[in-house]
Amino acid sequence: MYWRTRHVGKRIFVPYKDEHGKLRWDKKRRTELSFDDLDEVIARWEDRPLKQSRDRKDFDEIARRTAPYGDVARTVGEALEMAERDGV
């Protein structure tokens, strides 16, 4: 698969706000992860203590690699395919 980071699971917990404004979590396939979802995951880590987990490092790497393709790709998976193709 085109995800070089092997630590990120096939399904990822993504935060969202329900109709009452309460924070909830939903599981999404990593290939269906949107850029907004990636931003929300990273933002939730900003609320945590400074201890950086392996997952946090992996998501930071994914965000760095997909940044140039945010305007072109619909999902993070597509952006990672483009990055892989371009050697980024």
C-alpha positions in Angstrom: 0.0 0.0 0.0 1.1 3.6 -0.4 1.2 4.4 3.3 4.9 4.2 4.2 4.1 4.7 7.9 3.2 1.2 9.1 2.2 2.2 12.6 -1.1 3.9 11.5 -3.8 1.3 11.7 -6.3 0.4 8.9 -9.0 2.2 10.8 -8.5 5.5 12.5 -10.5 7.2 15.3 -11.6 10.6 14.0 -13.1 13.3 16.3 -16.2 15.2 15.3 -18.9 17.3 17.0 -22.4 15.9 17.3 -25.6 17.8 16.9 -25.3 19.0 20.5 -21.8 20.2 20.1 -20.3 17.3 22.1 -17.0 15.8 21.0 -17.5 12.3 19.6 -15.2 9.8 17.9 -15.9 7.8 14.8 -13.7 5.1 13.0 -12.8 5.7 9.4 -10.7 3.7 7.0 -7.3 5.3 6.6 -7.9 5.5 2.8 -11.1 7.5 3.4 -9.5 10.0 5.7 -10.1 13.6 4.6 -7.8 16.6 5.2 -10.2 18.0 7.7 -10.1 14.7 9.6 -6.3 14.8 9.6 -6.4 18.3 11.0 -8.9 17.3 13.7 -6.8 14.4 14.8 -3.7 16.5 15.0 -5.6 19.3 16.8 -6.8 16.8 19.5 -3.1 15.9 20.1 -2.4 19.6 20.7 -4.7 19.4 23.7 -2.6 16.5 25.2 0.6 16.6 27.2 3.9 17.1 25.3 4.8 13.4 25.3 4.9 12.6 21.6 3.7 9.1 20.6 4.7 7.1 17.7 1.3 7.7 16.1 1.7 11.4 16.5 5.0 11.3 14.7 3.4 9.2 11.9 0.5 11.7 11.5 2.9 14.6 11.5 4.8 12.9 8.7 1.6 12.2 6.8 0.6 15.8 7.1 4.0 17.0 5.9 3.9 14.6 2.9 0.4 15.5 1.8 0.6 19.3 2.3 1.5 20.0 -1.4 -1.5 17.9 -2.6 -4.2 19.3 -0.4 -5.8 21.4 -3.2 -5.7 18.6 -5.8 -6.6 15.4 -3.9 -10.0 14.6 -2.3 -8.6 12.4 0.4 -5.3 11.9 2.3 -5.0 8.5 0.6 -5.1 10.1 -2.8 -2.5 12.7 -1.7 -0.2 10.0 -0.4 -0.5 8.1 -3.7 0.5 11.3 -5.5 3.4 11.9 -3.0 4.6 8.3 -3.6 4.4 8.8 -7.4 6.4 12.1 -7.1 8.9 10.6 -4.7 8.0 13.0 -1.8 
